[in-house]
Amino acid sequence: MLESWFGLCERFVVAVEGISGAMKAGGRPESEIVDATFGQPQETAKKPDMTGAKEAEALKRELLKTELRAKGIKFNASSKTETLQKLLDAAADLPPVDAPAPEKPRDTTAAPATPAIEVTKDQVREALVALSAIRGKDVGLHILKTEGNATKLAEVAPERYGHILDACRREEALANV
């Protein structure tokens, strides 16, 4: 046991002497690493140049972000490229939006752009509960405020039920990506 300890110490001393010799010769200790087993100088491993790959990845991420913004899809700015690509693939059938407008409460007196399908309060409640279970209560409340101009389902005009149901379905589809 003592012999192996002595051998280990001897290799350490040889390594330190090699580094010291490199420093005295004007080199830097990290430019030469002395192999403690053989006492021979060994070149340090060089990292591969990944700047081109990183730049290409960053460019692809920015292009994906631009396309998602054009479609009006919200995303986390620090999302990975793969996640952004999945979001874009899932939203491939959505038409592009001209420009993202600030969110404002919608006018409940205006007629819907498309003919409304008869939607019941129970259907909307079920959709909001399901969405809240998937994405959280805040998302359901946000949809109630933006699509129904209300903070409670009881305050929503029946004409807005279809819009709320559509928004819940869109959010659920994005959550399943």
C-alpha positions, 0 to 999 in steps of 0.5 A: 500500500505504501509503495503505491502511495509513493508511486502516486506521489512520484508521478505528481512530482514529475507532473509538477516539474514538467509544468514548472519547466514549461513555465520557465521556458516561457510557455503557459501551464495550460499550453502543455499538460504533462501526463503523470503516467509517462511524464511526456507533454500532451496536447490539450484537446481543442473544442470544435468550432461551433460558431457557424452551427450556433449562428444557423440555429439562432437564425432558424429560431428567429425565422420561426419566431417571425412566422409564429408572430405573423400567425398571432401565436404567443410563445415563450421567447426562450423556447427551444427551436424544436418547440417553436417548430412544433408550434408552427407545425400545429398552427399550419392551418391558421391564416396569418394575422396582419399585425399583432394588435394590443388586446382590448375588450371586444364589443359585445353588441357587434354582430359576429363575423361568422354565423354563430352555432347555437352554443349552450352555457353548459358547453362553454362551462365544460370547455372552460373547466377542461381548459383550466385543468390543462393550462391553468385557471388564469388562461380560462379567466383571460378568455372570459375577459377577452372573448366574453367581456366578463369575469364570470360566465353568468355575466357573458351574453349568450351571443358570445358563447361561440367565441369563448368556445372557439377560443378554448378549443384553440388554446387546447390545441396549442396545449397539446403540441 
